[in-house]
């Protein structure tokens, strides 16, 4: 098989090289978007991360392509309809870092609840006063978990360890799970009204686009914290800025932003045309990052040693299973 793999670290390359002996494998340091199509036009399998946007044009330009093995759970960076039309399979990594992302969510929570971020910014200015840095305990506070799936469940377990009260919103409630983990399902609106901390753990899709928006963000309990380690598109940036400006939110911990790929690719602006709406979105995101009560990490909630190793191993398994006509972890696309 002719395989093209993008955006790899050296240790990942070693794992792929060892597992894919006997196949023609080409490795690219950059993501797919910044690689000439002519360099991998003969690829039958490509593997990439979410930083590579695989659109209809790219899929059409790869006549031999049979499988896209994304090194992620989410696959909104791939045009699934175009893939289905060209009979190109998509394999993802359905499970690799539930505890990893949940732990990162709590890292953001603690950074805000104990003013660690503010303290750091103050001390690097050689200001060692503690005025305005008083934090609060997590014990007995209510955390609202939006999405009680794999990651949400780990978040709930950690919250229980802190002695927090847990409520959750999920379109597919599992009441046995709620009894086992000692939490209660509520509506999204009620969760926003009652939670001291709101944390998002749902996938991004058309149905969840701007799940948190100008209308319902007004319901959030005043002085609460907002955490997003899922996808930027779940939250309307305008609404989030409004909530921070009006002090509805005391702070936000964000691992993702709307249109974050534009920010990540700022260094490439001279090589691409940016539309006015895109530029406006990017500027708004930069404004968001300037808030002292916003803690931002650059999409690293998944990025632990153990989780990345699991991602790589599962991706390799997906590729080998496909080659051996025993495909696994394929994305089911809706038929027209």
N, C-alpha and C positions, 0 to 999 in steps of 0.2 A: 504493500500500500504506500501511496505517496502522501505523507503527512506533513502539515505545516503547523508549527506551534509558536505562539506569539507571547511576548512580554514575560519571559521566564527569568527567574533568579538562577545563578549557577548551580545551587544544590538541587533545584527542581529539574534542571536539565540533566543532571546525573541520574535522577530517578527515571525520567522518560527514556534516556539513552539505554539504560540497563534493561528496561522492560520491553522496548520496541526494537530490539536487535532483529535484523533481517528485513526491516522496512526502510524505505527511503524517508528519512526525517530531516526537515529543514527547520532550524531554529532562528527566530527573529527577536532581537532585543527589545524592539519597540512594539507598540500595539498594531493591530491590523490597519487602522486608519492612517497610520504614518508609514506604511510599507507599500511599495509599488505593487499593484496587482500582477504585473508581469512576472514578479519574482516568485509567486506561488500559484500561478494560473493552472498548473496541472494537479493541484492538490485534490485528493479524494476525501481527506479528512482534515479539518482544521480545529485547533484548540485555542481558546482565547479566554480572556477575563472580561469583566463588564466594561472596561475602558475601550473595548473594540465595538464599534457600531456596525453590525452586519445587516445592511439594508438590501432592498430588492436589487439595486444596481450591482452590488457586490456579488450577490448570489447568482445573478444572470451571467456575470463575468467569469464564473468558475464552472465551466461545463462538466467537469468530472466529479464535482463535489457530491459526496454521499452522506457525510455526517459532520455536524457542528457539535463539538464537545466543549461546552462552556464550563469553565472552572468556577462555577457559582451556582447558587440555588435559583436566583432570579434569572430570567431570560428576556426581560423587556428590551434588552439591547440588540435582540435578534428579531428580524421580521419573520414571524412564525408563519404568516399566510404565504409569503413568497417562498419560504422553505417548503411548505406543504405542496405548493403548486409545482415546484421543481423536484418533488419527491426526495427532499433532503431531510434526513432525520436530525433531531436535536436531542442531545443527552445533557442532563444537568447533574448537579451534586445535591440531591435532596436533603441530605443531612450531614453536617460536618462540624458545626460550631454552635449548637444551641446554648450550651453553658458559656461558651466564649463570648457571644454577643450579650447574653444576660449579665455576665460579669462586667462587661464594658459599660452597659447601661447604669449599673450601680457605681461604677467609677465616676461617671458623669454626675449622678445623683449626689454622691458624697462630695465631689468637688464644689457643687453648688450649695449643698446643705451646710457645709462647714467652711464655706468661703475660701477654699483652698486657692482657686484661681485668682480671686481678688487679692488674697494675701501675697501671692507670688508677684502679681503686677505691682503691688505696693512696695514690696521689699526690693525689687530690682531698681526701684527709684530711690532706694535708701531711706524709705519711710517705714519705720518699725512700730508705728502706733497701731493699737488694736481697735480703735473707735470705728464702729460700723462693720466689724468683722464677726460679730456674735452669730453663731450658727444655731441649728436646732437639731434635736434628737429625731431619729427615724422611728424609734419605738413608739407605738400607739398612733402613728400617723396613718392615714389612708392612702394607699397606692392604687391607682386605677390602671389596670393592664388591658390595653386595647389589642386584642388578639391573643387567645389562650392556646396557641398551637405549641410546637416544640420549644421555641425560644420563650414564649410567654410562660410556659409551665416552669421553666428553669427560673425565670424572673420571680414567679410566685414563690417558689421554694426558697430563694434567697431572701425575699421579703419576709417570709415566715421566720427565717433565722434572725432577722432584725426585730422581730416582735411587732410587725406592722399589720394593720387590718387591710385585707385585700378584696377588691371588687374587680370584676372583669367584664369586658364586652366582647362577645364573639358571635357571629351569625350562626354558628353551629355549636351550641352549648353542649357540653358533656357533664351531666349532673353527677355522675359517679366520680368524675375527676374533681369536681367542685367539693364533693364531700370528703374525698381522700386528702386534698390539699387545703381544705378549710378556707374556701373563698366563696363569694356569691356572685352570680351573674346578674348584671343590670343592663339597662339600655345605655347607649352611648351618651345620650344627653344627661342621664342621671350620673353616670360615671364622671363626666366633666364637672358637674355641679358639686359632687361630694369628695372628690379626690384632692389630697394635698400634693400629690405627685401624679402626673399622667405620663405613661410611657407607651410608645407605639411599637407593636410587634406583628404587624400584618403585612402581607405581600402587596406589591404595587400592581394594579391593573386598572382598566377603565372604571370599574365599579368603585375603586378606592381612591381614585384621583381626587385630591383636595378633600379627603375625608374630614380633615380639620380645616374649617373655612371661616369666612367673615361672619357667617350666621351663628354657627355653634361655638366659636371660640369665645363669644361673649358670655357663654354659660359657665365658663371655667371659674372655679372657686378663686376668689381674689387672693393673691399672694402665693399661689401654688407654683410648682416647678413643672416644666414640660421637657420631656426627653424623646428624642427620635433617633433610633439606631437602625431604622428599617429602610425607608426610601424617602428621598426629598419630596417627590411628587405627592406624597400623602398629605402635605401641608401647604396651604396657600401662604406664600411668603408675605404678602401684604397683610394678611390677617395676623400672622405671627409678629410682625413689626408693630402693628396696631396694639396688640395685647401687651407687648413690652413697653411701648410708649405710654400707654394708659395705666401701667402698673397692675394690670390684671394678672400678669405673670411676674413673679419675683425673679425668675431666671429661666434659661433654657439650656439644655445640654444636647448638642447636635453632632451626630456623626455623618449626617447627610444633609444636602441642600437641594432645592429645586435647581434644575439645569446645572448640577455640579460639574458635569463634564466640560462645560464652557470655562469654568474657573480653572479646572485642572489643565486645560489646554491654552491658557492665556499666552504662554510662550510661543504658541503657534498662530497667534492672531494675524500675523503678517501674511500667513499662507492660506487664509480662508476668509470668506466674506461673512460678516456678522450682520444679521438683520436688526432693525431697531428694537423689536420685542425681545430678542435674545440679549442685546446689549443692556436693555433696561432691567431684565431679570438678573443679569450678572452684577450690575451696579447695586441693585437692591440686596443681593446676597452679600456683597462686600459691606454694605451698611450694617447688615445684621451681624457680621463678624466683628464690627467695631464696638459693639456693646460690651461693657465691662461685666455684665451679668449673663453673658452668653459664653458658654464653653464649647469650643468647636474642635473636633478631631477629624482629620481628612479621610473619612471612610475606612477606619481601621478597626471597627468593632469586631470584625471576623479575624483580625490579623494577629493570631498567636502562633507560636511555633507548632503546637500540636494540631491546631485547626488547619493550617496551611498544608501540613503533611497529610492530613485526612483528605483535603481537597485534591491534592495531587494524586494520591493513591486511588481515590474513587474515579478520577478522570482517566487515569491509565486503565483501570478496570473497565470503564465504559468503552474505551477505544478497543481494547482487546476483545471484549464481549461482542462488539459490533463486527469486528474482523472475523470472528469465529461463528458468525451467524446466530449469535445468542444475545441480541441487543438487550440492554438494561437501562433503566432510568431515562427512558425516552419521554419526551414531552408529548402529551396527547393534544393535538390541535383540532379545533372544531371544523367539521366539514360544512361546506356551503349548502 
